[in-house]
Amino acid sequence: MFASRIISRTASRGTRIAQRRWGSMDVKKNTHVEEWNGKREITEKTFEFDSKSVPWLIGTMFVFPAFVWYWTADEMSKRPEFKGRTC
């Protein structure tokens, strides 16, 4: 009785795994997504840190956010409902 229970459980598990296979489905891959995924995986290998990339990194990390903060603070100071508040 105990052995028959074990055999039936293993047999039912085997059929569940076989039903999850995706290989037999007719799936068409999107070439743009596959290309993007490939480029995303090798980004750290293709990035070059040199004298041309330093200004770009400083601009995107510090200058652009500072400009957005300054512009937002200026807009808030001009509107009467935000007068006297700080960002």
Secondary structure, DSSP 8 states (H G I E B T S, - for coil): -HHHHHHHHHHHHHHHHHHT--TTS-----HHHHHHHHHHHTHHHH---STTHHHHHHIIIIIHHHHHHHHHHHHHHHSGGGTT---
